[in-house]
Amino acid sequence: MPEVAPLLVRLLLACRTLGIEERASGIAFRVRGAAGKGEFAITCLLHHPRGASELTTAEHAVAEQLCNGRTLAQIASLRGVSANTVKSQVRQIFRKLNVESRVALVRKWCA
C-alpha cells in the first residue's frame, strides 16, 4: 500500500478549491479538482458527537482524559482540582452527551 501522506499532498496541490467549514453538526471538508487535470470533488463531514459543541473547555479536557483510561483521582491530580470537581464535570458531560456510563462515553466520544 502506498504512503498516504504524499498522495494527500498531491491531491491537495491539484485542487482548484479547498474549503473547511465548522458546522454545528461537525466539520465539513470540501475539495474540488482543477479543470483540465481530471475533474473530481470530495466532501467529508466529520460529525461532532451530539452535544459535544456544548462542552466547556474543561469538560473537553476531562472527556479526553477519560478516553485515555484515567481515573477521576488521576484527572483531578493532572488538572489541579478536587476529585469532586471532576466528578461534577463528568456528570455534566454525561448529561450533555446523553450517555449514562464511561463505556458509553468512550464509545461516543473517542470513536
N, C-alpha and C positions, 0 to 999 in steps of 0.2 A: 504494500500500500504506500502511495507517495506521501511525502510530508505535507501536512495540511497548511501550515503557515505560508510557505512560498506560493501555494495555489491561491490562498486568500489574498495575498498581496497582489498577484497578477490579476485576480478578479476585480479588486478594488481600483487598481490602476486603469483598468479598461472601462471603468464606469463613466457614464456621462452625468449621472446624478446619484447622489448618496444622501439619504435622509435618516436621521434618528430623531424620534419624537416621543416624549414622555406622555403617556396617557394614564387615566385613572385605572384602566384595566391592565396596564403593563407598558412595555417599551416597544414601539414599532420601529423596525429597521427596514429601510427600503433601498434597493439598489436597482438601477436601470442601466443597461449596457449601452455603449456608444454606437451610434448608427454607422453602418459600414463595417463594423467589426463583429458582426453576428449579434443581432438584437436579442436581449434577454432581460428579464425582470425577476427580481426576487423580493418577496415581502415576508418578514417574520414578525410575529408578535410574541414577545416573552411576557407571559402573564405574571402579574403580582398575585400572591395568594390573596384571597378575598379578605379585605380589611387591613392588608399589610401597609397600605398608604396611610392608615390612621395611627400606626405605631409611632411612639415618640422615639427619639434618638436612643435614649436609654433602653427602651423596650426592644428596639432592633438589636442592640448590643447583647442584651440578655438572651434573646432568642438565638442569636448566633452562638453564644456560649453553650446553650442547651443543645444545639445541634452538634457541638463538639464533644458532648457527653459529660460536661462539667456538672457538679452538684451545686445546690443552692449555696452551700457554705463556700465552695471554691469560687463561685461567681461573685459572691459578696466580698471575699478577700481580694480578688482581682480588681473589683470596681471601687473598693474602699468604702463600702456601705454596709449596713447591717443585713443579716440574713432575712429579717422581717421585711426590709425594703425590697429585696429581691423577690421574696415570696409574694408581696403585693404586686410587683411588676409582672410576675408570671401569671397571676390571676387576671390582670388586665389584658395580657397577651392572649390568654385562653379566650377571654370574653370577646375581644376584637376579632380574633381569627376563627371564632366559633368552633373551638376544639375543647375536649374535656380531659385530655391526658398529654403527658410528654411524648408518648409514642405518636399520638395523632398530630401533635405539633411538629415533630420531626418529619413525619410523612408529608405534611402540608407545606412546611416552611423550607425544609432542607432539600426537598426533591427537585 
